[in-house]
């Protein structure tokens, strides 16, 4: 399965819905999307991972890169994820301390801290 | 003797194929269903790392994956032919900082996922061997 990406603006947040597999082959597409959003002035991103079937360290690297970019503009990058097998990868790499992870897009969009 | 051997050109698009084949063979070998996600992720990490090492070193040789079914255990070996830096750090390190970070992240995920993992490196390449226990096959149901 390939990677699917779509974006939607909710208030001052930009929601990026990701579906499929994020791996060494598809991660560059996600990186391009995040870079483009930040270059266009979208500094508060919510990445909805509910449709993601597979995530590897390359995908984690892209998300960390996105976080660095938005932080350079005092922005934020929040994740939406309820899938245990995806959450496990964030836990074993210690990235749960780096990313705010929410259970729904609504919760992520309303979060302020 | 490996149950299944796979060789693929060091290209990112083939890593998914390696994941799918490894998971299929692991399932057949009797690796617990609950662990198959980990097998898929770990072999993907090892293959992504090997692809990156070959590409960074300009090596045209394929990445090798051996899926080995043994009594009570299932092993996966992912071999690359990239010359690795010697442990004392005197080897030529051509990788950029980002590549090194991603390489380490991949290994971090593998060590977090797999209890039984051995990483060996030398001048002629590296090998990651990961092993999982298998459960004896249930009685055949016709």
gemmi code that builds the backbone of each chain (N, CA, C; Angstrom):
import gemmi

chains = {
    "A": [
        ("UNK", (0.853, -1.201, 0.000), (0.000, 0.000, 0.000), (0.886, 1.248, 0.000)),
        ("UNK", (0.473, 2.216, -0.754), (1.234, 3.454, -0.843), (0.791, 4.416, 0.258)),
        ("UNK", (1.313, 5.607, 0.197), (0.998, 6.612, 1.203), (-0.065, 7.556, 0.655)),
        ("UNK", (-1.062, 7.869, 1.465), (-2.037, 8.883, 1.045), (-1.960, 10.065, 1.991)),
        ("UNK", (-2.082, 11.256, 1.428), (-1.957, 12.479, 2.215), (-3.071, 13.442, 1.830)),
        ("UNK", (-3.700, 14.054, 2.827), (-4.640, 15.133, 2.525), (-4.555, 16.157, 3.648)),
        ("UNK", (-4.831, 17.404, 3.320), (-4.738, 18.446, 4.349), (-6.049, 19.215, 4.448)),
        ("UNK", (-6.278, 19.767, 5.635), (-7.507, 20.509, 5.903), (-7.174, 21.566, 6.948)),
        ("UNK", (-7.717, 22.750, 6.786), (-7.465, 23.809, 7.759), (-8.623, 23.880, 8.750)),
        ("UNK", (-8.295, 23.824, 10.032), (-9.311, 23.955, 11.083), (-8.851, 25.087, 11.992)),
        ("UNK", (-9.481, 26.251, 11.883), (-9.041, 27.419, 12.650), (-7.619, 27.775, 12.248)),
        ("UNK", (-6.723, 27.884, 13.249), (-5.327, 28.206, 12.926), (-4.476, 26.935, 12.816)),
        ("UNK", (-5.142, 25.773, 12.806), (-4.403, 24.512, 12.709), (-4.541, 23.920, 11.300)),
        ("UNK", (-3.510, 23.240, 10.904), (-3.579, 22.507, 9.640), (-3.511, 21.019, 9.962)),
        ("UNK", (-4.560, 20.317, 9.566), (-4.616, 18.882, 9.834), (-4.109, 18.130, 8.605)),
        ("UNK", (-3.107, 17.274, 8.824), (-2.574, 16.438, 7.742), (-3.032, 15.005, 8.015)),
        ("UNK", (-3.881, 14.484, 7.144), (-4.356, 13.098, 7.330), (-3.449, 12.165, 6.521)),
        ("UNK", (-2.865, 11.215, 7.226), (-1.926, 10.302, 6.575), (-2.524, 8.898, 6.574)),
        ("UNK", (-2.441, 8.237, 5.443), (-2.929, 6.860, 5.357), (-1.908, 5.973, 4.671)),
        ("UNK", (-1.927, 4.684, 4.995), (-1.032, 3.728, 4.333), (0.231, 3.478, 5.128)),
        ("UNK", (1.324, 3.283, 4.415), (2.575, 2.889, 5.060), (3.613, 4.006, 4.960)),
        ("UNK", (4.165, 4.382, 6.102), (5.250, 5.372, 6.106), (6.544, 4.601, 6.330)),
        ("UNK", (7.311, 4.454, 5.268), (8.590, 3.744, 5.408), (9.670, 4.463, 4.602)),
        ("UNK", (10.787, 3.778, 4.419), (11.944, 4.396, 3.768), (11.594, 4.856, 2.336)),
        ("UNK", (10.599, 4.215, 1.712), (10.218, 4.576, 0.346), (9.235, 5.749, 0.313)),
        ("UNK", (8.251, 5.723, 1.208), (7.189, 6.741, 1.151), (7.456, 7.968, 2.027)),
        ("UNK", (8.344, 7.833, 3.015), (8.577, 8.947, 3.952), (8.969, 10.258, 3.255)),
        ("UNK", (9.754, 10.204, 2.154), (10.094, 11.474, 1.495), (8.864, 12.278, 1.047)),
        ("UNK", (7.760, 11.581, 0.698), (6.536, 12.303, 0.292), (5.942, 13.056, 1.478)),
        ("UNK", (5.975, 12.413, 2.642), (5.463, 13.080, 3.843), (6.365, 14.261, 4.198)),
        ("UNK", (7.683, 14.064, 4.052), (8.621, 15.148, 4.352), (8.327, 16.358, 3.452)),
        ("UNK", (8.144, 16.090, 2.159), (7.838, 17.173, 1.204), (6.580, 17.929, 1.612)),
        ("UNK", (5.554, 17.158, 2.009), (4.281, 17.773, 2.399), (4.464, 18.678, 3.611)),
        ("UNK", (5.188, 18.206, 4.617), (5.384, 18.999, 5.838), (6.224, 20.241, 5.543)),
        ("UNK", (7.266, 20.070, 4.729), (8.129, 21.207, 4.382), (7.316, 22.263, 3.630)),
        ("UNK", (6.490, 21.800, 2.697), (5.669, 22.722, 1.906), (4.701, 23.491, 2.804)),
        ("UNK", (4.072, 22.791, 3.736), (3.119, 23.453, 4.638), (3.816, 24.535, 5.462)),
        ("UNK", (4.979, 24.200, 5.993), (5.702, 25.174, 6.822), (6.172, 26.357, 5.960)),
        ("UNK", (6.664, 26.047, 4.756), (7.104, 27.128, 3.857), (5.954, 28.055, 3.480)),
        ("UNK", (4.724, 27.494, 3.470), (3.551, 28.307, 3.151), (2.987, 29.019, 4.372)),
        ("UNK", (3.669, 28.899, 5.496), (3.259, 29.657, 6.680), (2.334, 28.915, 7.625)),
        ("UNK", (2.196, 27.599, 7.453), (1.382, 26.805, 8.396), (2.297, 26.262, 9.488)),
        ("UNK", (2.211, 26.866, 10.674), (3.155, 26.506, 11.732), (2.522, 25.672, 12.850)),
        ("UNK", (1.204, 25.461, 12.773), (0.549, 24.629, 13.797), (-0.072, 23.431, 13.105)),
        ("UNK", (0.649, 22.318, 13.164), (0.238, 21.136, 12.413), (-0.312, 20.048, 13.340)),
        ("UNK", (-1.333, 19.362, 12.830), (-1.857, 18.172, 13.496), (-1.742, 17.036, 12.487)),
        ("UNK", (-0.951, 16.031, 12.806), (-0.787, 14.906, 11.888), (-1.663, 13.756, 12.387)),
        ("UNK", (-2.700, 13.464, 11.606), (-3.642, 12.406, 11.961), (-3.129, 11.076, 11.419)),
        ("UNK", (-2.704, 10.191, 12.340), (-2.084, 8.923, 11.946), (-3.068, 7.753, 12.018)),
        ("UNK", (-4.342, 8.040, 12.172), (-5.301, 6.942, 12.360), (-5.375, 5.995, 11.165)),
        ("UNK", (-5.034, 6.499, 9.981), (-5.094, 5.645, 8.792), (-3.760, 5.004, 8.446)),
        ("UNK", (-2.774, 5.146, 9.357), (-1.435, 4.619, 9.066), (-1.353, 3.137, 9.456)),
        ("UNK", (-0.939, 2.310, 8.511), (-0.835, 0.870, 8.764), (0.548, 0.471, 9.237)),
        ("UNK", (1.532, 1.282, 8.870), (2.914, 0.911, 9.181), (3.745, 2.173, 9.316)),
        ("UNK", (4.606, 2.202, 10.331), (5.491, 3.353, 10.541), (6.844, 2.833, 10.965)),
        ("UNK", (7.913, 3.299, 10.318), (9.250, 2.876, 10.747), (10.073, 4.087, 11.173)),
        ("UNK", (11.351, 3.856, 11.433), (12.182, 4.939, 11.977), (12.381, 6.065, 10.964)),
        ("UNK", (12.286, 5.749, 9.676), (12.399, 6.817, 8.676), (11.227, 7.785, 8.838)),
        ("UNK", (10.035, 7.209, 9.071), (8.846, 8.037, 9.293), (8.984, 8.858, 10.563)),
        ("UNK", (9.537, 8.239, 11.616), (9.759, 8.976, 12.865), (10.701, 10.152, 12.604)),
        ("UNK", (11.727, 9.895, 11.798), (12.695, 10.950, 11.479), (12.033, 12.121, 10.778)),
        ("UNK", (11.095, 11.822, 9.878), (10.383, 12.881, 9.161), (9.516, 13.696, 10.125)),
        ("UNK", (8.863, 13.020, 11.059), (8.023, 13.724, 12.029), (8.871, 14.617, 12.939)),
        ("UNK", (10.032, 14.093, 13.362), (10.943, 14.900, 14.191), (11.430, 16.113, 13.391)),
        ("UNK", (11.730, 15.893, 12.109), (12.147, 17.000, 11.239), (11.048, 18.053, 11.115)),
        ("UNK", (9.804, 17.594, 11.010), (8.657, 18.514, 10.939), (8.531, 19.321, 12.212)),
        ("UNK", (8.743, 18.638, 13.331), (8.658, 19.320, 14.627), (9.725, 20.411, 14.739)),
        ("UNK", (10.932, 20.097, 14.287), (12.013, 21.091, 14.327), (11.655, 22.319, 13.491)),
        ("UNK", (11.053, 22.058, 12.324), (10.694, 23.173, 11.435), (9.630, 24.074, 12.041)),
        ("UNK", (8.569, 23.484, 12.604), (7.502, 24.334, 13.152), (7.982, 25.052, 14.416)),
        ("UNK", (8.837, 24.387, 15.174), (9.345, 25.026, 16.402), (10.201, 26.246, 16.070)),
        ("UNK", (10.864, 26.208, 14.920), (11.673, 27.359, 14.498), (10.784, 28.586, 14.292)),
        ("UNK", (9.482, 28.363, 14.116), (8.521, 29.459, 13.934), (7.566, 29.534, 15.121)),
        ("UNK", (8.000, 28.989, 16.244), (7.186, 28.933, 17.461), (5.849, 28.248, 17.213)),
        ("UNK", (5.873, 27.255, 16.365), (4.659, 26.504, 16.054), (4.573, 25.216, 16.848)),
        ("UNK", (3.688, 24.333, 16.415), (3.489, 23.068, 17.119), (3.211, 21.939, 16.129)),
        ("UNK", (3.537, 20.729, 16.546), (3.182, 19.554, 15.740), (2.615, 18.507, 16.689)),
        ("UNK", (1.327, 18.240, 16.521), (0.635, 17.276, 17.372), (0.257, 16.058, 16.553)),
        ("UNK", (0.227, 14.932, 17.232), (-0.130, 13.696, 16.540), (-1.463, 13.179, 17.057)),
        ("UNK", (-2.198, 12.524, 16.173), (-3.419, 11.829, 16.582), (-3.195, 10.356, 16.290)),
        ("UNK", (-3.238, 9.546, 17.344), (-2.997, 8.117, 17.146), (-3.599, 7.309, 18.288)),
        ("UNK", (-4.347, 6.291, 17.952), (-4.909, 5.372, 18.951), (-4.435, 3.942, 18.750)),
        ("UNK", (-3.652, 3.725, 17.705), (-3.264, 2.347, 17.387), (-2.070, 1.912, 18.216)),
        ("UNK", (-2.269, 0.848, 18.958), (-1.238, 0.383, 19.883), (0.083, 0.070, 19.166)),
        ("UNK", (0.007, -0.553, 17.975), (1.257, -0.958, 17.330), (2.068, 0.242, 16.838)),
        ("UNK", (1.373, 1.357, 16.550), (2.082, 2.567, 16.147), (2.599, 3.298, 17.401)),
        ("UNK", (1.763, 3.348, 18.432), (2.163, 4.020, 19.679), (3.401, 3.348, 20.287)),
        ("UNK", (3.475, 2.038, 20.121), (4.604, 1.284, 20.680), (5.938, 1.798, 20.122)),
        ("UNK", (5.948, 2.169, 18.844), (7.188, 2.641, 18.220), (7.605, 3.988, 18.822)),
        ("UNK", (6.615, 4.826, 19.124), (6.931, 6.096, 19.779), (7.456, 5.857, 21.191)),
        ("UNK", (6.901, 4.848, 21.854), (7.330, 4.563, 23.226), (8.760, 4.032, 23.278)),
        ("UNK", (9.069, 3.041, 22.426), (10.405, 2.435, 22.537), (11.507, 3.396, 22.106)),
        ("UNK", (11.152, 4.426, 21.344), (12.170, 5.393, 20.929), (12.154, 6.631, 21.839)),
        ("UNK", (11.272, 6.628, 22.826), (11.217, 7.755, 23.759), (10.553, 8.993, 23.186)),
        ("UNK", (9.935, 8.855, 22.010), (9.374, 10.040, 21.350), (8.011, 10.455, 21.907)),
        ("UNK", (7.451, 9.635, 22.803), (6.193, 10.054, 23.437), (6.437, 11.294, 24.303)),
        ("UNK", (7.713, 11.501, 24.688), (8.042, 12.688, 25.486), (8.228, 13.913, 24.591)),
        ("UNK", (8.390, 13.675, 23.310), (8.685, 14.761, 22.370), (7.417, 15.266, 21.677)),
        ("UNK", (6.538, 14.338, 21.333), (5.311, 14.710, 20.629), (4.093, 14.656, 21.556)),
        ("UNK", (3.251, 15.691, 21.509), (1.948, 15.542, 22.152), (1.110, 14.582, 21.296)),
        ("UNK", (0.615, 13.506, 21.897), (-0.172, 12.521, 21.139), (-1.610, 12.536, 21.659)),
        ("UNK", (-2.532, 12.780, 20.752), (-3.942, 12.915, 21.125), (-4.754, 11.745, 20.594)),
        ("UNK", (-5.964, 11.610, 21.182), (-6.812, 10.481, 20.775), (-7.778, 10.858, 19.657)),
        ("UNK", (-7.959, 12.161, 19.407), (-8.838, 12.556, 18.303), (-8.344, 13.869, 17.702)),
        ("UNK", (-8.725, 14.101, 16.452), (-8.359, 15.344, 15.775), (-8.969, 16.530, 16.533)),
        ("UNK", (-10.212, 16.377, 16.993), (-10.892, 17.456, 17.721), (-10.072, 17.860, 18.948)),
        ("UNK", (-9.611, 16.852, 19.694), (-8.822, 17.120, 20.905), (-7.512, 17.825, 20.541)),
        ("UNK", (-6.869, 17.377, 19.476), (-5.586, 17.959, 19.067), (-5.755, 19.403, 18.599)),
        ("UNK", (-6.854, 19.669, 17.889), (-7.107, 21.006, 17.351), (-7.371, 21.995, 18.487)),
        ("UNK", (-8.022, 21.500, 19.553), (-8.369, 22.392, 20.661), (-7.234, 22.554, 21.677)),
        ("UNK", (-6.245, 21.659, 21.630), (-5.169, 21.706, 22.620), (-4.372, 23.000, 22.466)),
        ("UNK", (-3.964, 23.542, 23.599), (-3.277, 24.835, 23.536), (-1.886, 24.827, 24.154)),
        ("UNK", (-1.611, 23.937, 25.083), (-0.328, 24.046, 25.777), (0.844, 23.644, 24.893)),
    ],
    "B": [
        ("UNK", (21.262, -23.807, 6.683), (20.603, -23.586, 5.384), (19.352, -22.748, 5.595)),
        ("UNK", (19.301, -21.646, 4.911), (18.153, -20.756, 5.076), (16.908, -21.378, 4.454)),
        ("UNK", (15.780, -21.142, 5.078), (14.514, -21.628, 4.532), (14.178, -20.837, 3.261)),
        ("UNK", (14.350, -19.539, 3.372), (14.097, -18.660, 2.223), (15.199, -17.605, 2.172)),
        ("UNK", (15.720, -17.383, 0.989), (16.719, -16.320, 0.832), (16.210, -15.291, -0.156)),
        ("UNK", (16.567, -14.063, 0.101), (16.070, -12.967, -0.711), (17.257, -12.055, -1.008)),
        ("UNK", (17.378, -11.644, -2.251), (18.387, -10.642, -2.592), (17.677, -9.560, -3.362)),
        ("UNK", (17.873, -8.324, -2.966), (17.206, -7.254, -3.709), (18.134, -6.066, -3.913)),
        ("UNK", (17.949, -5.388, -5.037), (18.731, -4.186, -5.320), (18.509, -3.195, -4.193)),
        ("UNK", (19.556, -2.466, -3.842), (19.479, -1.559, -2.692), (18.641, -0.326, -3.018)),
        ("UNK", (17.332, -0.560, -3.127), (16.400, 0.526, -3.423), (15.279, 0.524, -2.385)),
        ("UNK", (14.875, 1.709, -1.919), (13.849, 1.791, -0.868), (12.551, 1.067, -1.221)),
        ("UNK", (12.176, 1.056, -2.506), (10.884, 0.453, -2.873), (10.836, -1.058, -2.659)),
        ("UNK", (12.007, -1.689, -2.520), (11.999, -3.145, -2.321), (11.929, -3.553, -0.857)),
        ("UNK", (12.078, -2.583, 0.046), (12.081, -2.923, 1.475), (10.721, -3.488, 1.896)),
        ("UNK", (9.668, -2.933, 1.314), (8.322, -3.420, 1.643), (8.171, -4.893, 1.252)),
        ("UNK", (8.709, -5.238, 0.092), (8.648, -6.638, -0.359), (9.335, -7.548, 0.656)),
        ("UNK", (10.500, -7.118, 1.130), (11.236, -7.908, 2.125), (10.406, -8.072, 3.402)),
        ("UNK", (9.722, -7.002, 3.805), (8.877, -7.075, 5.014), (7.771, -8.105, 4.839)),
        ("UNK", (7.122, -8.045, 3.674), (5.986, -8.946, 3.428), (6.434, -10.406, 3.383)),
        ("UNK", (7.555, -10.659, 2.700), (8.058, -12.034, 2.595), (8.471, -12.542, 3.979)),
        ("UNK", (9.187, -11.700, 4.730), (9.663, -12.105, 6.061), (8.488, -12.434, 6.975)),
        ("UNK", (7.455, -11.610, 6.934), (6.297, -11.852, 7.801), (5.582, -13.139, 7.397)),
        ("UNK", (5.505, -13.379, 6.089), (4.821, -14.590, 5.619), (5.579, -15.848, 6.053)),
        ("UNK", (6.910, -15.820, 5.917), (7.711, -16.991, 6.285), (7.707, -17.174, 7.812)),
        ("UNK", (7.747, -16.051, 8.548), (7.722, -16.119, 10.014), (6.410, -16.741, 10.492)),
        ("UNK", (5.323, -16.350, 9.867), (4.016, -16.908, 10.243), (4.012, -18.423, 10.016)),
        ("UNK", (4.516, -18.827, 8.863), (4.564, -20.250, 8.534), (5.455, -21.027, 9.503)),
        ("UNK", (6.526, -20.346, 9.959), (7.486, -21.015, 10.855), (6.922, -21.179, 12.263)),
        ("UNK", (5.807, -20.498, 12.552), (5.193, -20.649, 13.874), (5.477, -19.500, 14.828)),
        ("UNK", (5.954, -18.369, 14.304), (6.124, -17.187, 15.158), (4.735, -16.709, 15.552)),
        ("UNK", (4.585, -16.353, 16.826), (3.289, -15.948, 17.353), (2.698, -14.778, 16.559)),
        ("UNK", (1.412, -14.843, 16.299), (0.729, -13.792, 15.526), (0.957, -12.411, 16.138)),
        ("UNK", (0.985, -12.359, 17.467), (1.126, -11.080, 18.159), (2.500, -10.456, 17.919)),
        ("UNK", (3.460, -11.280, 17.516), (4.835, -10.807, 17.339), (5.133, -10.465, 15.873)),
        ("UNK", (4.226, -10.862, 14.979), (4.506, -10.663, 13.547), (4.691, -9.190, 13.172)),
        ("UNK", (3.967, -8.306, 13.847), (4.145, -6.868, 13.597), (5.575, -6.441, 13.907)),
        ("UNK", (6.103, -7.023, 14.994), (7.469, -6.686, 15.397), (8.482, -7.232, 14.393)),
        ("UNK", (8.216, -8.441, 13.909), (9.097, -9.043, 12.901), (9.116, -8.147, 11.656)),
        ("UNK", (7.932, -7.732, 11.241), (7.793, -6.897, 10.040), (8.573, -5.583, 10.210)),
        ("UNK", (8.398, -4.968, 11.367), (9.061, -3.687, 11.611), (10.575, -3.864, 11.704)),
        ("UNK", (11.001, -4.898, 12.444), (12.444, -5.099, 12.655), (13.159, -5.410, 11.336)),
        ("UNK", (12.576, -6.268, 10.511), (13.241, -6.621, 9.251), (13.233, -5.404, 8.316)),
        ("UNK", (12.175, -4.608, 8.388), (12.123, -3.377, 7.583), (13.216, -2.401, 7.999)),
        ("UNK", (13.423, -2.279, 9.313), (14.469, -1.382, 9.814), (15.851, -1.859, 9.353)),
        ("UNK", (16.073, -3.170, 9.483), (17.379, -3.715, 9.108), (17.620, -3.540, 7.605)),
        ("UNK", (16.574, -3.760, 6.800), (16.726, -3.617, 5.345), (16.893, -2.142, 4.950)),
        ("UNK", (16.152, -1.253, 5.593), (16.285, 0.179, 5.287), (17.705, 0.646, 5.576)),
        ("UNK", (18.232, 0.140, 6.694), (19.601, 0.504, 7.084), (20.593, -0.001, 6.040)),
        ("UNK", (20.409, -1.249, 5.608), (21.318, -1.829, 4.611), (21.232, -1.067, 3.279)),
        ("UNK", (20.012, -0.720, 2.875), (19.828, 0.046, 1.630), (20.562, 1.385, 1.731)),
        ("UNK", (20.403, 2.043, 2.870), (21.069, 3.336, 3.075), (22.584, 3.200, 3.029)),
        ("UNK", (23.105, 2.143, 3.664), (24.557, 1.928, 3.687), (25.083, 1.665, 2.274)),
        ("UNK", (24.367, 0.857, 1.499), (24.801, 0.572, 0.126), (24.749, 1.834, -0.730)),
        ("UNK", (23.667, 2.590, -0.582), (23.528, 3.795, -1.404), (24.596, 4.833, -1.042)),
        ("UNK", (24.846, 4.984, 0.257), (25.835, 5.978, 0.682), (27.250, 5.598, 0.264)),
        ("UNK", (27.486, 4.283, 0.151), (28.829, 3.835, -0.209), (28.952, 3.541, -1.693)),
        ("UNK", (27.868, 3.744, -2.454), (27.910, 3.497, -3.895), (28.116, 2.026, -4.238)),
        ("UNK", (27.532, 1.158, -3.430), (27.691, -0.285, -3.658), (26.521, -0.792, -4.495)),
        ("UNK", (26.842, -1.496, -5.593), (25.770, -1.968, -6.475), (25.280, -3.364, -6.103)),
        ("UNK", (25.969, -4.017, -5.201), (25.587, -5.379, -4.802), (24.218, -5.346, -4.114)),
        ("UNK", (23.490, -6.464, -4.212), (22.173, -6.493, -3.559), (22.272, -6.646, -2.042)),
        ("UNK", (21.194, -6.291, -1.367), (21.056, -6.547, 0.062), (20.569, -7.988, 0.198)),
        ("UNK", (21.107, -8.708, 1.184), (20.739, -10.118, 1.342), (19.919, -10.326, 2.612)),
        ("UNK", (18.872, -11.082, 2.469), (18.039, -11.427, 3.626), (17.902, -12.947, 3.663)),
        ("UNK", (18.219, -13.534, 4.799), (18.045, -14.977, 4.962), (17.017, -15.205, 6.060)),
        ("UNK", (16.003, -15.998, 5.743), (14.942, -16.312, 6.702), (15.131, -17.770, 7.084)),
        ("UNK", (15.506, -17.995, 8.332), (15.968, -19.323, 8.735), (15.048, -19.946, 9.783)),
        ("UNK", (14.448, -21.044, 9.382), (13.562, -21.766, 10.290), (14.366, -22.859, 10.976)),
        ("UNK", (14.399, -22.807, 12.304), (15.117, -23.831, 13.052), (14.174, -24.399, 14.102)),
        ("UNK", (14.692, -25.409, 14.802), (13.846, -25.997, 15.835), (13.591, -24.982, 16.947)),
        ("UNK", (12.361, -24.702, 17.188), (11.914, -23.809, 18.270), (12.313, -22.344, 18.087)),
        ("UNK", (12.926, -22.012, 16.956), (13.228, -20.595, 16.744), (13.253, -20.233, 15.262)),
        ("UNK", (13.075, -18.945, 15.024), (13.076, -18.422, 13.660), (14.028, -17.227, 13.640)),
        ("UNK", (14.956, -17.236, 12.676), (15.941, -16.150, 12.629), (15.892, -15.432, 11.290)),
        ("UNK", (16.207, -14.175, 11.337), (16.337, -13.383, 10.116), (17.722, -12.742, 10.125)),
        ("UNK", (18.448, -12.939, 9.017), (19.748, -12.283, 8.879), (19.673, -11.300, 7.729)),
        ("UNK", (20.049, -10.076, 8.002), (20.093, -9.058, 6.949), (21.545, -8.637, 6.794)),
        ("UNK", (22.085, -8.879, 5.601), (23.505, -8.597, 5.386), (23.721, -7.472, 4.386)),
        ("UNK", (24.672, -6.635, 4.685), (25.060, -5.588, 3.741), (26.528, -5.776, 3.405)),
        ("UNK", (26.971, -5.103, 2.350), (28.384, -5.223, 1.949), (29.127, -3.908, 2.107)),
        ("UNK", (28.571, -3.025, 2.913), (29.207, -1.721, 3.102), (30.368, -1.851, 4.085)),
        ("UNK", (31.502, -1.248, 3.752), (32.614, -1.273, 4.712), (32.255, -0.411, 5.919)),
        ("UNK", (32.241, -1.033, 7.085), (31.864, -0.290, 8.280), (33.094, 0.289, 8.950)),
        ("UNK", (32.878, 1.389, 9.611), (33.967, 1.998, 10.362), (34.390, 1.051, 11.467)),
        ("UNK", (35.666, 0.972, 11.716), (36.167, 0.126, 12.797), (35.650, 0.668, 14.121)),
        ("UNK", (35.515, -0.214, 15.138), (34.975, 0.227, 16.427), (35.734, 1.397, 17.040)),
        ("UNK", (37.028, 1.528, 16.714), (37.777, 2.639, 17.305), (37.517, 3.966, 16.585)),
        ("UNK", (36.688, 3.903, 15.546), (36.295, 5.140, 14.865), (37.313, 5.607, 13.844)),
        ("UNK", (38.324, 4.774, 13.544), (39.356, 5.226, 12.616), (38.952, 5.039, 11.152)),
        ("UNK", (37.865, 4.293, 10.929), (37.416, 4.031, 9.569), (36.894, 5.297, 8.916)),
        ("UNK", (36.823, 5.258, 7.573), (36.323, 6.431, 6.858), (34.820, 6.553, 7.051)),
        ("UNK", (34.388, 7.596, 7.671), (32.955, 7.841, 7.855), (32.515, 8.913, 6.875)),
        ("UNK", (31.814, 8.459, 5.837), (31.403, 9.421, 4.816), (29.976, 9.900, 5.036)),
        ("UNK", (29.299, 9.237, 5.976), (27.899, 9.588, 6.200), (27.757, 11.004, 6.726)),
        ("UNK", (26.676, 11.647, 6.296), (26.349, 12.934, 6.884), (25.771, 12.690, 8.264)),
        ("UNK", (25.613, 13.748, 9.013), (25.122, 13.602, 10.378), (23.713, 13.010, 10.408)),
        ("UNK", (22.866, 13.451, 9.468), (21.490, 12.970, 9.428), (21.453, 11.472, 9.187)),
        ("UNK", (22.298, 11.005, 8.252), (22.304, 9.580, 7.945), (22.700, 8.774, 9.172)),
        ("UNK", (23.699, 9.278, 9.878), (24.151, 8.577, 11.072), (23.011, 8.525, 12.091)),
        ("UNK", (22.298, 9.645, 12.250), (21.194, 9.685, 13.203), (20.107, 8.690, 12.815)),
        ("UNK", (19.761, 8.641, 11.523), (18.702, 7.730, 11.083), (19.143, 6.280, 11.249)),
        ("UNK", (20.419, 6.028, 10.965), (20.982, 4.698, 11.127), (20.848, 4.259, 12.582)),
        ("UNK", (21.180, 5.168, 13.494), (21.114, 4.846, 14.913), (19.675, 4.659, 15.366)),
        ("UNK", (18.776, 5.451, 14.798), (17.361, 5.337, 15.153), (16.829, 3.965, 14.739)),
        ("UNK", (17.242, 3.519, 13.540), (16.823, 2.198, 13.069), (17.308, 1.109, 14.006)),
        ("UNK", (18.568, 1.195, 14.411), (19.121, 0.199, 15.335), (18.448, 0.279, 16.703)),
        ("UNK", (18.100, 1.511, 17.100), (17.423, 1.684, 18.391), (16.067, 0.991, 18.368)),
        ("UNK", (15.361, 1.116, 17.249), (14.051, 0.469, 17.130), (14.224, -1.049, 17.168)),
        ("UNK", (15.230, -1.550, 16.449), (15.467, -3.003, 16.428), (15.781, -3.512, 17.836)),
        ("UNK", (16.684, -2.815, 18.538), (17.025, -3.316, 19.882), (15.869, -3.165, 20.854)),
        ("UNK", (14.993, -2.179, 20.599), (13.817, -2.040, 21.457), (12.793, -3.137, 21.202)),
        ("UNK", (12.766, -3.614, 19.984), (11.742, -4.588, 19.583), (12.159, -6.027, 19.829)),
        ("UNK", (13.422, -6.323, 19.510), (13.858, -7.723, 19.474), (14.767, -8.018, 20.662)),
        ("UNK", (14.414, -9.047, 21.435), (15.227, -9.406, 22.602), (16.544, -10.025, 22.179)),
        ("UNK", (16.478, -10.844, 21.127), (17.657, -11.603, 20.713), (18.180, -11.027, 19.401)),
        ("UNK", (19.128, -10.112, 19.485), (19.659, -9.494, 18.271), (21.178, -9.386, 18.363)),
        ("UNK", (21.832, -9.718, 17.249), (23.293, -9.598, 17.191), (23.646, -8.729, 15.996)),
        ("UNK", (24.492, -7.754, 16.221), (24.949, -6.904, 15.124), (26.448, -7.093, 14.993)),
        ("UNK", (26.879, -7.557, 13.818), (28.324, -7.685, 13.609), (28.720, -6.875, 12.381)),
        ("UNK", (29.859, -6.264, 12.465), (30.324, -5.445, 11.338), (31.787, -5.703, 11.088)),
        ("UNK", (32.154, -5.534, 9.837), (33.559, -5.712, 9.492), (33.882, -4.912, 8.250)),
        ("UNK", (35.079, -5.101, 7.743), (35.512, -4.368, 6.547), (34.684, -4.741, 5.321)),
        ("UNK", (34.177, -5.995, 5.302), (33.458, -6.474, 4.115), (31.947, -6.325, 4.220)),
        ("UNK", (31.487, -5.777, 5.317), (30.052, -5.601, 5.439), (29.565, -5.906, 6.843)),
        ("UNK", (28.263, -5.796, 6.989), (27.680, -6.023, 8.311), (26.549, -7.021, 8.243)),
        ("UNK", (26.192, -7.532, 9.396), (25.107, -8.510, 9.463), (24.300, -8.260, 10.733)),
        ("UNK", (22.991, -8.217, 10.569), (22.105, -8.137, 11.727), (21.349, -9.451, 11.790)),
        ("UNK", (21.470, -10.141, 12.912), (20.746, -11.407, 13.084), (19.741, -11.247, 14.215)),
        ("UNK", (18.491, -11.520, 13.901), (17.418, -11.372, 14.880), (16.716, -12.714, 15.009)),
        ("UNK", (16.413, -13.106, 16.233), (15.811, -14.417, 16.457), (14.577, -14.314, 17.341)),
        ("UNK", (13.556, -15.053, 16.959), (12.319, -15.114, 17.732), (12.002, -16.579, 18.036)),
        ("UNK", (11.381, -16.835, 19.174), (10.958, -18.211, 19.475), (9.747, -18.587, 18.621)),
        ("UNK", (9.595, -19.864, 18.344), (8.407, -20.323, 17.631), (7.665, -21.316, 18.503)),
        ("UNK", (6.396, -21.415, 18.249), (5.611, -22.401, 18.969), (5.394, -23.589, 18.034)),
        ("UNK", (5.390, -24.804, 18.568), (5.196, -25.961, 17.700), (3.863, -25.845, 16.962)),
        ("UNK", (3.831, -26.276, 15.701), (2.582, -26.174, 14.958), (1.481, -26.981, 15.619)),
        ("UNK", (0.295, -26.447, 15.602), (-0.853, -27.168, 16.171), (-1.153, -28.388, 15.295)),
        ("UNK", (-1.899, -29.283, 15.842), (-2.266, -30.489, 15.077), (-2.906, -30.076, 13.753)),
        ("UNK", (-2.539, -30.791, 12.728), (-3.032, -30.433, 11.391), (-4.544, -30.639, 11.336)),
        ("UNK", (-5.239, -29.624, 10.913), (-6.686, -29.722, 10.766), (-6.995, -29.820, 9.279)),
        ("UNK", (-7.616, -30.872, 8.901), (-7.938, -31.057, 7.479), (-9.313, -30.500, 7.154)),
    ],
}
model = gemmi.Model(1)
for chain_id, residues in chains.items():
    chain = gemmi.Chain(chain_id)
    for i, (resn, *xyz) in enumerate(residues, 1):
        res = gemmi.Residue()
        res.name, res.seqid = resn, gemmi.SeqId(i, " ")
        for name, pos in zip(("N", "CA", "C"), xyz):
            atom = gemmi.Atom()
            atom.name, atom.element = name, gemmi.Element(name[0])
            atom.pos, atom.b_iso = gemmi.Position(*pos), 0.0
            res.add_atom(atom)
        chain.add_residue(res)
    model.add_chain(chain)
structure = gemmi.Structure()
structure.add_model(model)
structure.setup_entities()
